[in-house]
Amino acid sequence: MKKLLLAIVFAAASMGAFAQIPKFGIKGGVNFANVTASSGSVSASFGQLTTFSVGAFADLKAGSISIQPGLFYTGKGFKIDDQASNESAELNLKYLQVPVNFVYHAPIVVGNIYLGAGPFVAYGISGKSKAKSGGSTIEEDVVFGDDGDVKRTEFGLQGIAGLQLKGGFLVGISYDLGLSNIANNIDGEGSLKNKVFGVSVGFTF
């Protein structure tokens, strides 16, 4: 019991230290998304889908280290376009994503360079699939859930890096590596995992 109480006190003190000078920010930009498909020992990446991300985050800083939880509306999926055969396929998924990054800030003359990483969890809210063959196009809404096309919840790891100016303006890059299988497999084999590279701009207050 004493060890548990000490652990709770230490955690509360740590969060208090980070919460002394909280800042908040907004950020948005372009996502370049694709997925990795695997079955057994064979894996392949699909084509890149250009989409977007926008959201807000908090910056709880202590010295050169900060914790950055956030909430983002972000696009994922893939696109395949074979112009020779006039065939294409696209999966466009939209998620509400909550990352929690641990960030290191290195001061420079104009501000600071930041580098961080942490886990994320994402919740699927909408999606569309589109297939084109010859002169016909089929477009359908994606159904999320255990009985749908795609699993509702996804988790993974995010890495971020960028430049933050003293006035608050920031520019950065990010990479989301999906660790969970988003596909609902009838036969229990194979997996689909999201991968997203992002470029963004934002501002902290």
Backbone as a printed PyTorch tensor [residue, N CA C, xyz], in Angstrom:
tensor([[[  0.8280,  -1.2000,   0.0000],
         [  0.0000,   0.0000,   0.0000],
         [  0.8670,   1.2560,   0.0000]],

        [[  1.9500,   1.2480,   0.7930],
         [  2.8370,   2.4170,   0.8560],
         [  3.4860,   2.6750,  -0.5000]],

        [[  3.8940,   1.5860,  -1.1820],
         [  4.5120,   1.7440,  -2.5020],
         [  3.5130,   2.3220,  -3.4950]],

        [[  2.2490,   1.8830,  -3.4170],
         [  1.2210,   2.4000,  -4.3190],
         [  0.9860,   3.8770,  -4.0770]],

        [[  0.9100,   4.2810,  -2.8090],
         [  0.6990,   5.6850,  -2.4740],
         [  1.8680,   6.5440,  -2.9500]],

        [[  3.0990,   6.0230,  -2.7670],
         [  4.2780,   6.7630,  -3.2280],
         [  4.2600,   6.9240,  -4.7470]],

        [[  3.8380,   5.8640,  -5.4550],
         [  3.7700,   5.9340,  -6.9150],
         [  2.7570,   6.9690,  -7.3630]],

        [[  1.5850,   7.0210,  -6.7030],
         [  0.5510,   8.0020,  -7.0380],
         [  1.0460,   9.4160,  -6.7830]],

        [[  1.7230,   9.6150,  -5.6330],
         [  2.2600,  10.9460,  -5.3100],
         [  3.3060,  11.3740,  -6.3270]],

        [[  4.1790,  10.4340,  -6.7110],
         [  5.2290,  10.7550,  -7.6870],
         [  4.6140,  11.1170,  -9.0440]],

        [[  3.5900,  10.3350,  -9.4780],
         [  2.9290,  10.6220, -10.7640],
         [  2.2540,  11.9880, -10.7280]],

        [[  1.5890,  12.2950,  -9.6200],
         [  0.9170,  13.5910,  -9.4970],
         [  1.9200,  14.7300,  -9.5160]],

        [[  3.0490,  14.5420,  -8.8330],
         [  4.0780,  15.5800,  -8.8260],
         [  4.6740,  15.7830, -10.2030]],

        [[  4.8670,  14.6820, -10.9480],
         [  5.4210,  14.7780, -12.3060],
         [  4.4780,  15.5220, -13.2230]],

        [[  3.1740,  15.1970, -13.1840],
         [  2.2070,  15.8860, -14.0130],
         [  2.0990,  17.3520, -13.6240]],

        [[  2.2440,  17.6310, -12.3280],
         [  2.2150,  19.0230, -11.8810],
         [  3.3780,  19.8140, -12.4430]],

        [[  4.5370,  19.1710, -12.5250],
         [  5.7130,  19.8450, -13.0770],
         [  5.5130,  20.1650, -14.5440]],

        [[  4.9340,  19.2160, -15.2900],
         [  4.7030,  19.4480, -16.7130],
         [  3.5960,  20.4760, -16.9380]],

        [[  2.6520,  20.5670, -16.0210],
         [  1.4780,  21.4170, -16.2270],
         [  1.6810,  22.8500, -15.7620]],

        [[  2.8930,  23.2080, -15.3260],
         [  3.1200,  24.5500, -14.8080],
         [  2.9580,  25.6190, -15.8830]],

        [[  3.4340,  25.3400, -17.0790],
         [  3.3720,  26.3470, -18.1540],
         [  2.7440,  25.6960, -19.3830]],

        [[  1.4590,  25.4020, -19.3620],
         [  0.8380,  24.7450, -20.5160],
         [  0.6580,  25.7140, -21.6790]],

        [[  0.8470,  25.2040, -22.8900],
         [  0.5500,  25.9430, -24.1090],
         [ -0.3730,  25.0810, -24.9630]],

        [[ -1.0570,  25.7450, -25.8830],
         [ -1.9670,  25.0410, -26.7750],
         [ -1.6640,  25.4560, -28.2110]],

        [[ -1.9440,  24.5580, -29.1260],
         [ -1.6450,  24.8470, -30.5120],
         [ -2.6320,  24.2140, -31.4720]],

        [[ -2.5980,  24.7010, -32.7010],
         [ -3.3770,  24.1240, -33.7940],
         [ -2.4180,  23.7610, -34.9170]],

        [[ -2.7920,  22.7530, -35.6760],
         [ -1.8860,  22.2740, -36.7140],
         [ -2.6910,  21.6070, -37.8180]],

        [[ -2.2760,  21.8030, -39.0610],
         [ -2.9370,  21.1690, -40.1890],
         [ -1.9880,  21.0210, -41.3580]],

        [[ -2.2970,  20.0840, -42.2320],
         [ -1.4210,  19.8980, -43.3790],
         [ -1.8560,  18.7660, -44.2780]],

        [[ -0.9240,  18.2900, -45.0830],
         [ -1.1690,  17.2870, -46.1080],
         [ -0.6530,  15.9270, -45.6430]],

        [[ -1.4690,  14.8960, -45.8510],
         [ -1.0660,  13.5230, -45.5830],
         [ -0.8040,  12.7810, -46.8870]],

        [[  0.2390,  11.9550, -46.8720],
         [  0.5220,  11.0390, -47.9820],
         [  0.4060,   9.6290, -47.4120]],

        [[ -0.7380,   8.9910, -47.6710],
         [ -1.0880,   7.7550, -46.9890],
         [ -1.0100,   6.5470, -47.9120]],

        [[ -0.6570,   5.4180, -47.3380],
         [ -0.8000,   4.1390, -48.0250],
         [ -0.9500,   3.0470, -46.9730]],

        [[ -1.0730,   1.8220, -47.4020],
         [ -1.2040,   0.7060, -46.4740],
         [ -0.2260,  -0.3870, -46.8680]],

        [[  0.1250,  -1.2100, -45.8780],
         [  0.9170,  -2.4060, -46.1250],
         [  0.0100,  -3.6170, -45.9950]],

        [[ -0.0440,  -4.4130, -47.0290],
         [ -0.8250,  -5.6390, -47.0160],
         [  0.1180,  -6.8170, -46.8640]],

        [[ -0.2270,  -7.7530, -45.9890],
         [  0.6310,  -8.9080, -45.7850],
         [ -0.2010, -10.1680, -45.6060]],

        [[  0.3740, -11.2650, -46.0510],
         [ -0.2380, -12.5730, -45.8820],
         [  0.8930, -13.5850, -45.7670]],

        [[  1.0350, -14.1660, -44.5830],
         [  2.1520, -15.0610, -44.3530],
         [  3.4570, -14.2960, -44.3790]],

        [[  4.3900, -14.7180, -45.2110],
         [  5.6980, -14.0610, -45.3100],
         [  5.7500, -13.0450, -46.4450]],

        [[  4.6300, -12.8530, -47.1390],
         [  4.5770, -11.9310, -48.2860],
         [  3.9040, -10.6350, -47.8690]],

        [[  4.5340,  -9.4940, -48.2220],
         [  3.9410,  -8.1920, -47.9210],
         [  4.1700,  -7.2380, -49.0850]],

        [[  3.2890,  -6.2600, -49.2200],
         [  3.3960,  -5.2800, -50.3070],
         [  2.7240,  -3.9860, -49.8820]],

        [[  3.2120,  -2.8670, -50.4230],
         [  2.6060,  -1.5660, -50.1720],
         [  1.7860,  -1.1410, -51.3740]],

        [[  0.6480,  -0.5150, -51.1130],
         [ -0.2070,  -0.0280, -52.1850],
         [  0.1970,   1.3930, -52.5670]],

        [[ -0.5480,   1.9920, -53.5150],
         [ -0.2440,   3.3320, -53.9720],
         [ -0.6140,   4.3990, -52.9510]],

        [[ -0.0900,   5.5710, -53.1680],
         [ -0.2070,   6.6690, -52.2080],
         [ -1.4740,   7.4900, -52.4480]],

        [[ -2.1830,   7.7820, -51.3400],
         [ -3.3730,   8.6190, -51.3760],
         [ -3.0480,   9.9590, -50.7240]],

        [[ -3.3240,  11.0530, -51.4180],
         [ -3.1040,  12.3860, -50.8600],
         [ -4.3690,  12.8510, -50.1640]],

        [[ -4.2600,  13.1430, -48.8640],
         [ -5.4020,  13.5800, -48.0810],
         [ -4.9300,  14.6650, -47.1060]],

        [[ -5.5720,  14.8290, -45.9440],
         [ -5.2020,  15.9370, -45.0700],
         [ -5.3930,  15.5740, -43.5970]],

        [[ -4.8860,  16.4500, -42.7330],
         [ -5.0380,  16.3050, -41.2880],
         [ -5.1680,  17.6920, -40.6690]],

        [[ -6.0310,  17.8210, -39.6510],
         [ -6.1830,  19.0930, -38.9470],
         [ -6.5930,  18.8030, -37.5100]],

        [[ -6.0770,  19.6070, -36.5730],
         [ -6.4500,  19.3730, -35.1820],
         [ -5.7560,  20.3170, -34.2200]],

        [[ -5.8020,  19.9580, -32.9450],
         [ -5.2580,  20.7920, -31.8780],
         [ -4.4690,  19.9170, -30.9130]],

        [[ -3.5690,  20.5540, -30.1760],
         [ -2.7450,  19.8200, -29.2190],
         [ -2.3850,  20.7150, -28.0420]],

        [[ -2.0020,  20.0900, -26.9500],
         [ -1.4920,  20.7870, -25.7790],
         [ -0.0100,  20.4930, -25.6430]],

        [[  0.7360,  21.4390, -25.1100],
         [  2.1730,  21.2740, -24.8990],
         [  2.4680,  21.4980, -23.4160]],

        [[  2.7270,  20.4140, -22.6930],
         [  3.0010,  20.4670, -21.2530],
         [  4.5050,  20.3070, -21.0760]],

        [[  5.1880,  21.4190, -20.8130],
         [  6.6390,  21.4640, -20.9050],
         [  7.3090,  21.5710, -19.5470]],

        [[  8.4260,  20.8610, -19.4030],
         [  9.2950,  20.9720, -18.2360],
         [ 10.7350,  20.9570, -18.7380]],

        [[ 11.3770,  22.1330, -18.7650],
         [ 12.7210,  22.2360, -19.3280],
         [ 12.6940,  22.0400, -20.8290]],

        [[ 13.5280,  21.1360, -21.3170],
         [ 13.6030,  20.8870, -22.7560],
         [ 12.7070,  19.7360, -23.2030]],

        [[ 11.9500,  19.1490, -22.2620],
         [ 11.0850,  18.0180, -22.5660],
         [  9.6240,  18.4260, -22.3970]],

        [[  8.7590,  17.9380, -23.2770],
         [  7.3340,  18.2070, -23.1240],
         [  6.5180,  16.9800, -23.5020]],

        [[  5.3010,  16.9380, -22.9810],
         [  4.3110,  15.9420, -23.3830],
         [  3.2670,  16.6600, -24.2220]],

        [[  2.9610,  16.0980, -25.3820],
         [  2.0060,  16.7230, -26.2990],
         [  0.8570,  15.7690, -26.6340]],

        [[ -0.2370,  15.8000, -25.8700],
         [ -1.4430,  15.0860, -26.2790],
         [ -2.2110,  15.9230, -27.2970]],

        [[ -2.9390,  15.2850, -28.2020],
         [ -3.6690,  16.0340, -29.2160],
         [ -4.9130,  15.3060, -29.6830]],

        [[ -5.7060,  15.9970, -30.4880],
         [ -6.8910,  15.4230, -31.1230],
         [ -6.9190,  15.9150, -32.5630]],

        [[ -6.9040,  14.9800, -33.5250],
         [ -6.8030,  15.3320, -34.9350],
         [ -7.8400,  14.5770, -35.7710]],

        [[ -8.3520,  15.2760, -36.7770],
         [ -9.1680,  14.6800, -37.8310],
         [ -8.2110,  14.3810, -38.9750]],

        [[ -8.0090,  13.1040, -39.2870],
         [ -6.9350,  12.7560, -40.2090],
         [ -7.3810,  11.7130, -41.2200]],

        [[ -6.8320,  11.8170, -42.4310],
         [ -7.1720,  10.9080, -43.5120],
         [ -6.1130,   9.8450, -43.7170]],

        [[ -6.5700,   8.6170, -44.0400],
         [ -5.6740,   7.5020, -44.3080],
         [ -6.2470,   6.6840, -45.4460]],

        [[ -5.4850,   5.6920, -45.9060],
         [ -5.9720,   4.8220, -46.9650],
         [ -4.9270,   4.5700, -48.0320]],

        [[ -5.3860,   4.3440, -49.2720],
         [ -4.4600,   4.1080, -50.3800],
         [ -5.1670,   4.3780, -51.7000]],

        [[ -4.3620,   4.4490, -52.7660],
         [ -4.9030,   4.6360, -54.1090],
         [ -4.0150,   3.9040, -55.1000]],

        [[ -4.6290,   3.1630, -56.0040],
         [ -3.9200,   2.4810, -57.0800],
         [ -4.4990,   2.9660, -58.4060]],

        [[ -3.6280,   3.3820, -59.2960],
         [ -4.0870,   3.9340, -60.5770],
         [ -3.2410,   3.3480, -61.7010]],

        [[ -3.8410,   2.4980, -62.4960],
         [ -3.1760,   1.8870, -63.6490],
         [ -3.7420,   2.5210, -64.9150]],

        [[ -3.0380,   3.5070, -65.4400],
         [ -3.5350,   4.2380, -66.6010],
         [ -3.5200,   3.3930, -67.8640]],

        [[ -2.6150,   2.4270, -67.9260],
         [ -2.5120,   1.5870, -69.1250],
         [ -3.7860,   0.7570, -69.3260]],

        [[ -4.3280,   0.2490, -68.2330],
         [ -5.5400,  -0.5750, -68.3260],
         [ -6.7990,   0.2080, -67.9860]],

        [[ -6.6240,   1.5030, -67.6540],
         [ -7.7440,   2.3610, -67.2710],
         [ -8.5070,   1.7910, -66.0660]],

        [[ -7.7460,   1.2760, -65.0950],
         [ -8.3290,   0.7250, -63.8860],
         [ -7.7160,   1.4300, -62.6640]],

        [[ -8.5250,   1.6160, -61.6240],
         [ -8.0390,   2.2480, -60.4020],
         [ -8.8510,   1.7550, -59.2120]],

        [[ -8.2570,   1.9010, -58.0380],
         [ -8.9370,   1.5370, -56.7950],
         [ -8.4910,   2.5150, -55.7170]],

        [[ -9.4160,   2.8670, -54.8300],
         [ -9.1060,   3.8450, -53.7870],
         [ -9.8630,   3.5080, -52.5110]],

        [[ -9.1690,   3.6030, -51.3930],
         [ -9.7860,   3.4620, -50.0760],
         [ -9.4550,   4.7190, -49.2880]],

        [[-10.4810,   5.5110, -48.9770],
         [-10.3010,   6.8030, -48.3050],
         [-10.9810,   6.7370, -46.9370]],

        [[-10.1760,   6.7210, -45.8730],
         [-10.6750,   6.5660, -44.5150],
         [-10.4270,   7.8330, -43.7020]],

        [[-11.3810,   8.2040, -42.8600],
         [-11.2370,   9.3710, -41.9870],
         [-11.3300,   8.9110, -40.5290]],

        [[-10.3750,   9.3860, -39.7330],
         [-10.2810,   8.9920, -38.3300],
         [-10.2400,  10.2140, -37.4180]],

        [[-10.6890,  10.0530, -36.1910],
         [-10.3410,  10.9330, -35.0890],
         [ -9.1830,  10.2730, -34.3630]],

        [[ -8.0600,  10.9630, -34.3100],
         [ -6.8390,  10.3560, -33.7850],
         [ -6.3150,  11.1140, -32.5760]],

        [[ -5.9120,  10.3710, -31.5410],
         [ -5.3610,  10.9520, -30.3120],
         [ -3.9160,  10.4640, -30.1410]],

        [[ -2.9300,  11.3050, -30.4890],
         [ -1.5360,  10.9590, -30.2220],
         [ -1.0940,  11.5330, -28.8720]],

        [[ -0.1270,  10.8770, -28.2510],
         [  0.5210,  11.4090, -27.0440],
         [  2.0230,  11.2850, -27.2740]],

        [[  2.6450,  12.4110, -27.6510],
         [  4.0580,  12.4110, -27.9890],
         [  4.9170,  12.9730, -26.8660]],

        [[  6.0850,  12.3770, -26.7080],
         [  7.0960,  12.8750, -25.7790],
         [  8.1530,  13.5780, -26.6300]],

        [[  8.3260,  14.8760, -26.4100],
         [  9.0570,  15.7250, -27.3530],
         [ 10.2690,  16.3650, -26.6990]],

        [[ 11.3900,  16.3400, -27.4190],
         [ 12.6090,  17.0340, -26.9890],
         [ 12.7600,  18.3060, -27.8120]],

        [[ 13.0550,  19.4350, -27.1450],
         [ 13.2200,  20.7330, -27.8020],
         [ 14.6690,  21.1860, -27.6800]],

        [[ 15.3020,  21.4480, -28.8200],
         [ 16.6820,  21.9450, -28.8510],
         [ 16.6640,  23.4060, -29.2620]],

        [[ 17.0300,  24.3280, -28.3710],
         [ 16.9510,  25.7570, -28.6940],
         [ 17.9580,  26.1790, -29.7590]],

        [[ 17.5050,  27.0570, -30.6580],
         [ 18.3670,  27.7070, -31.6430],
         [ 18.0380,  29.1960, -31.6210]],

        [[ 18.6920,  29.9850, -32.4460],
         [ 18.5480,  31.4450, -32.4050],
         [ 17.1070,  31.8780, -32.6530]],

        [[ 16.4300,  31.2480, -33.6180],
         [ 15.0930,  31.7050, -34.0150],
         [ 13.9640,  31.0060, -33.2500]],

        [[ 14.2950,  30.0140, -32.4410],
         [ 13.2650,  29.2710, -31.7190],
         [ 13.8040,  27.9620, -31.1990]],

        [[ 13.2100,  26.8480, -31.6700],
         [ 13.7250,  25.5370, -31.2820],
         [ 13.3930,  24.4910, -32.3280]],

        [[ 14.2690,  23.5120, -32.4120],
         [ 14.0310,  22.3310, -33.2240],
         [ 13.4690,  21.2540, -32.3000]],

        [[ 12.3920,  20.5860, -32.7280],
         [ 11.7950,  19.5820, -31.8650],
         [ 11.7860,  18.2120, -32.5440]],

        [[ 11.8460,  17.1910, -31.7060],
         [ 11.8690,  15.8070, -32.1660],
         [ 11.1560,  14.9660, -31.1160]],

        [[ 10.1790,  14.1680, -31.5310],
         [  9.4290,  13.4020, -30.5530],
         [  8.7880,  12.1570, -31.1300]],

        [[  8.2200,  11.3570, -30.2440],
         [  7.5410,  10.1310, -30.6380],
         [  6.6120,   9.6950, -29.5140]],

        [[  5.6550,   8.8610, -29.8730],
         [  4.7290,   8.3430, -28.8760],
         [  3.6270,   7.5300, -29.5080]],

        [[  2.7590,   6.9510, -28.6980],
         [  1.6640,   6.1240, -29.2140],
         [  0.4820,   6.9610, -29.6870]],

        [[ -0.3600,   6.3510, -30.5090],
         [ -1.6280,   6.9910, -30.8760],
         [ -2.7210,   5.9330, -30.9240]],

        [[ -3.9450,   6.3890, -30.7400],
         [ -5.1240,   5.5580, -30.9620],
         [ -6.0540,   6.3420, -31.8790]],

        [[ -6.6560,   5.6690, -32.8550],
         [ -7.5160,   6.3330, -33.8340],
         [ -8.8570,   5.6210, -33.9070]],

        [[ -9.8960,   6.4080, -34.1400],
         [-11.2700,   5.8990, -34.1840],
         [-11.8740,   6.2410, -35.5420]],

        [[-12.2130,   5.2370, -36.3050],
         [-12.7560,   5.4570, -37.6470],
         [-14.1580,   6.0370, -37.6230]],

        [[-14.3770,   7.1200, -38.3840],
         [-15.6890,   7.7790, -38.3750],
         [-16.3570,   7.7930, -39.7480]],

        [[-15.5830,   7.7100, -40.8210],
         [-16.2000,   7.6700, -42.1550],
         [-15.1970,   7.1530, -43.1670]],

        [[-15.7000,   6.7180, -44.2960],
         [-14.8080,   6.2290, -45.3350],
         [-15.5600,   5.8940, -46.6160]],

        [[-14.8210,   5.9020, -47.7240],
         [-15.3900,   5.5360, -49.0210],
         [-14.3850,   4.6730, -49.7760]],

        [[-14.9200,   3.7170, -50.5080],
         [-14.0980,   2.9170, -51.4100],
         [-14.5860,   3.1580, -52.8320]],

        [[-13.6500,   3.1610, -53.7660],
         [-13.9970,   3.4430, -55.1600],
         [-13.1740,   2.5290, -56.0560]],

        [[-13.8180,   1.9520, -57.0260],
         [-13.1420,   1.0990, -58.0020],
         [-13.6010,   1.4760, -59.4030]],

        [[-12.6430,   1.5840, -60.3070],
         [-12.9470,   1.9540, -61.6900],
         [-12.3430,   0.9240, -62.6240]],

        [[-13.1450,   0.4350, -63.5360],
         [-12.6750,  -0.5220, -64.5270],
         [-13.3490,  -0.2090, -65.8480]],

        [[-12.5390,   0.1220, -66.8470],
         [-13.0930,   0.5130, -68.1390],
         [-13.8790,   1.7990, -68.0030]],

        [[-15.1310,   1.7860, -68.3920],
         [-15.9500,   2.9880, -68.2930],
         [-16.8810,   2.9980, -67.1000]],

        [[-16.7990,   1.9950, -66.2230],
         [-17.7070,   1.9210, -65.0820],
         [-16.9740,   2.1920, -63.7720]],

        [[-17.6780,   2.8650, -62.8520],
         [-17.1220,   3.2020, -61.5440],
         [-18.0880,   2.7630, -60.4510]],

        [[-17.5630,   2.0850, -59.4500],
         [-18.3540,   1.6500, -58.3040],
         [-17.8270,   2.3760, -57.0670]],

        [[-18.7170,   3.0680, -56.3470],
         [-18.3340,   3.7950, -55.1440],
         [-19.2640,   3.4060, -54.0040]],

        [[-18.6880,   3.0620, -52.8530],
         [-19.4680,   2.6260, -51.7060],
         [-18.9360,   3.2570, -50.4260]],

        [[-19.8290,   3.3960, -49.4450],
         [-19.4090,   3.8250, -48.1130],
         [-18.7480,   2.6610, -47.3920]],

        [[-17.6840,   2.9630, -46.6510],
         [-16.9990,   1.9490, -45.8500],
         [-17.7670,   1.7530, -44.5470]],

        [[-17.9780,   0.5130, -44.1750],
         [-18.6570,   0.1810, -42.9230],
         [-17.5990,  -0.1940, -41.8830]],

        [[-17.5760,   0.5440, -40.7630],
         [-16.6460,   0.2610, -39.6770],
         [-17.2910,  -0.6810, -38.6690]],

        [[-16.4620,  -1.4070, -37.9380],
         [-16.9660,  -2.2690, -36.8730],
         [-16.5900,  -3.7200, -37.0830]],

        [[-16.8740,  -4.5480, -36.0890],
         [-16.5120,  -5.9640, -36.1400],
         [-17.1950,  -6.6980, -37.2890]],

        [[-18.3760,  -6.2430, -37.6800],
         [-19.1060,  -6.8820, -38.7760],
         [-18.9830,  -6.1050, -40.0860]],

        [[-18.1370,  -5.0720, -40.1020],
         [-18.0140,  -4.2310, -41.2800],
         [-16.7990,  -4.5460, -42.1180]],

        [[-16.4240,  -3.5810, -42.9640],
         [-15.2800,  -3.7490, -43.8580],
         [-13.9610,  -3.5200, -43.1380]],

        [[-13.9530,  -2.5420, -42.2290],
         [-12.7300,  -2.1100, -41.5620],
         [-12.9840,  -2.0210, -40.0620]],

        [[-12.0050,  -2.4000, -39.2780],
         [-12.1330,  -2.2880, -37.8290],
         [-12.2270,  -0.8310, -37.4150]],

        [[-13.0090,  -0.5720, -36.3920],
         [-13.2670,   0.8000, -35.9630],
         [-12.0430,   1.4500, -35.3240]],

        [[-11.3120,   0.6950, -34.5070],
         [-10.2110,   1.2550, -33.7240],
         [ -8.8650,   0.8180, -34.2870]],

        [[ -7.9330,   1.7600, -34.3120],
         [ -6.5710,   1.4960, -34.7610],
         [ -5.6030,   2.0710, -33.7390]],

        [[ -4.4740,   1.4150, -33.5670],
         [ -3.4330,   1.9880, -32.7220],
         [ -2.0780,   1.8200, -33.3960]],

        [[ -1.1290,   2.6830, -32.9810],
         [  0.1940,   2.6260, -33.5840],
         [  1.1450,   3.5880, -32.9150]],

        [[  2.2210,   3.9190, -33.6230],
         [  3.2470,   4.8260, -33.1270],
         [  3.3880,   6.0050, -34.0720]],

        [[  3.6410,   7.1810, -33.5130],
         [  3.8460,   8.3880, -34.3110],
         [  5.2030,   9.0050, -33.9900]],

        [[  5.8750,   9.4890, -35.0190],
         [  7.0990,  10.2600, -34.8540],
         [  6.9030,  11.6490, -35.4360]],

        [[  7.4340,  12.6740, -34.7680],
         [  7.2890,  14.0530, -35.2590],
         [  8.6300,  14.7690, -35.1860]],

        [[  8.8030,  15.7560, -36.0380],
         [  9.9980,  16.5990, -36.0290],
         [  9.6600,  17.9080, -36.7190]],

        [[ 10.3850,  18.9680, -36.3510],
         [ 10.1220,  20.2400, -37.0120],
         [ 10.8310,  21.4100, -36.3760]],

        [[ 10.3980,  22.5960, -36.8000],
         [ 10.9600,  23.8640, -36.3320],
         [  9.8400,  24.7210, -35.7680]],

        [[ 10.0530,  25.2320, -34.5630],
         [  9.0850,  26.1220, -33.9280],
         [  9.7570,  27.4700, -33.6750]],

        [[  9.1890,  28.5340, -34.2600],
         [  9.7610,  29.8660, -34.0890],
         [  9.3270,  30.4730, -32.7620]],

        [[ 10.0540,  31.4890, -32.3140],
         [  9.7630,  32.1180, -31.0320],
         [  8.3670,  32.7400, -30.9900]],

        [[  7.8690,  33.1950, -32.1200],
         [  6.5450,  33.7880, -32.1620],
         [  5.4130,  32.7940, -32.0870]],

        [[  5.7200,  31.5090, -32.2120],
         [  4.6960,  30.4790, -32.1120],
         [  4.4570,  29.6930, -33.3850]],

        [[  4.8520,  30.2400, -34.5420],
         [  4.6520,  29.5360, -35.8070],
         [  5.5260,  28.2890, -35.8560]],

        [[  4.9850,  27.2060, -36.3940],
         [  5.7630,  25.9720, -36.5030],
         [  5.5050,  25.2830, -37.8290]],

        [[  6.5040,  24.5520, -38.2820],
         [  6.3970,  23.7260, -39.4750],
         [  7.0200,  22.3860, -39.1360]],

        [[  6.3640,  21.3090, -39.5500],
         [  6.8640,  20.0100, -39.1380],
         [  6.4900,  18.8840, -40.0730]],

        [[  7.0380,  17.7340, -39.7780],
         [  6.7250,  16.5010, -40.4840],
         [  6.3250,  15.4550, -39.4490]],

        [[  5.5990,  14.4460, -39.8940],
         [  5.1850,  13.3720, -38.9970],
         [  5.1140,  12.0680, -39.7700]],

        [[  5.1860,  10.9680, -39.0130],
         [  5.0230,   9.6460, -39.6330],
         [  4.2220,   8.7720, -38.6850]],

        [[  3.0940,   8.2660, -39.1710],
         [  2.2470,   7.3650, -38.3940],
         [  2.4550,   5.9430, -38.8810]],

        [[  2.8610,   5.0720, -37.9830],
         [  3.0550,   3.6670, -38.3000],
         [  1.9680,   2.8570, -37.6070]],

        [[  1.0030,   2.3900, -38.3810],
         [ -0.0640,   1.5810, -37.8090],
         [  0.4520,   0.2190, -37.3860]],

        [[  0.1250,  -0.1850, -36.1640],
         [  0.5640,  -1.4820, -35.6540],
         [ -0.5560,  -2.5100, -35.6260]],

        [[ -1.7910,  -2.0530, -35.7050],
         [ -2.9260,  -2.9730, -35.6370],
         [ -3.4830,  -3.2530, -37.0280]],

        [[ -4.0160,  -4.4310, -37.1970],
         [ -4.6390,  -4.8400, -38.4530],
         [ -6.0150,  -4.1950, -38.5510]],

        [[ -6.2390,  -3.3910, -39.5960],
         [ -7.5260,  -2.7010, -39.7290],
         [ -8.5500,  -3.5220, -40.5010]],

        [[ -8.1220,  -4.6130, -41.1240],
         [ -9.0300,  -5.3970, -41.9670],
         [ -9.7860,  -6.4280, -41.1430]],

        [[-11.0490,  -6.6060, -41.4630],
         [-11.8420,  -7.7020, -40.9020],
         [-11.7430,  -8.8840, -41.8580]],

        [[-10.9440,  -9.8680, -41.4770],
         [-10.6760, -10.9940, -42.3620],
         [-11.6540, -12.1360, -42.1210]],

        [[-12.2770, -12.5800, -43.1880],
         [-13.2140, -13.6940, -43.0740],
         [-12.4710, -14.9880, -42.7450]],

        [[-11.3050, -15.2090, -43.3880],
         [-10.5680, -16.4510, -43.1810],
         [ -9.5180, -16.3400, -42.0770]],

        [[ -9.3950, -15.1570, -41.4620],
         [ -8.4430, -15.0030, -40.3650],
         [ -7.0030, -14.8420, -40.8190]],

        [[ -6.7490, -14.7220, -42.1220],
         [ -5.3980, -14.5870, -42.6420],
         [ -5.2100, -13.2200, -43.2910]],

        [[ -3.9690, -12.7510, -43.2780],
         [ -3.6300, -11.4850, -43.9110],
         [ -3.9600, -10.2890, -43.0480]],

        [[ -3.3690,  -9.1550, -43.3900],
         [ -3.6000,  -7.9300, -42.6260],
         [ -3.3890,  -6.7030, -43.4930]],

        [[ -4.0030,  -5.6040, -43.0750],
         [ -3.7920,  -4.2870, -43.6650],
         [ -3.4040,  -3.3330, -42.5440]],

        [[ -2.3140,  -2.5900, -42.7260],
         [ -1.8630,  -1.6490, -41.7140],
         [ -1.5770,  -0.2990, -42.3680]],

        [[ -2.1080,   0.7630, -41.7450],
         [ -1.9440,   2.1150, -42.2820],
         [ -0.5330,   2.6410, -42.0790]],

        [[ -0.0890,   3.4340, -43.0410],
         [  1.1590,   4.2030, -42.9340],
         [  0.8870,   5.5910, -43.5070]],

        [[  1.2860,   6.6250, -42.7690],
         [  0.9900,   8.0000, -43.2030],
         [  2.1970,   8.8940, -42.9520]],

        [[  2.6520,   9.5620, -44.0010],
         [  3.6660,  10.6170, -43.8740],
         [  2.9550,  11.9570, -44.0170]],

        [[  3.2000,  12.8760, -43.0860],
         [  2.5030,  14.1590, -43.1100],
         [  3.4370,  15.3520, -43.0780]],

        [[  3.0100,  16.4250, -43.7080],
         [  3.7110,  17.7190, -43.6710],
         [  2.6960,  18.7490, -43.1680]],

        [[  3.0700,  19.5320, -42.1620],
         [  2.0760,  20.4180, -41.5410],
         [  2.6780,  21.7570, -41.1510]],

        [[  1.7850,  22.7210, -40.9500],
         [  2.1180,  24.0170, -40.3640],
         [  1.1450,  24.2640, -39.2180]],

        [[  1.5490,  25.1140, -38.2680],
         [  0.6670,  25.3610, -37.1430],
         [  1.1070,  26.5730, -36.3430]],

        [[  0.4750,  26.7280, -35.1840],
         [  0.7720,  27.8690, -34.3310],
         [  0.4810,  27.4830, -32.8870]],

        [[  1.3530,  27.8870, -31.9770],
         [  1.1430,  27.6610, -30.5430],
         [  0.8430,  28.9880, -29.8450]],

        [[ -0.0220,  28.9100, -28.8370],
         [ -0.4550,  30.0990, -28.1100],
         [  0.0840,  30.0580, -26.6840]]])
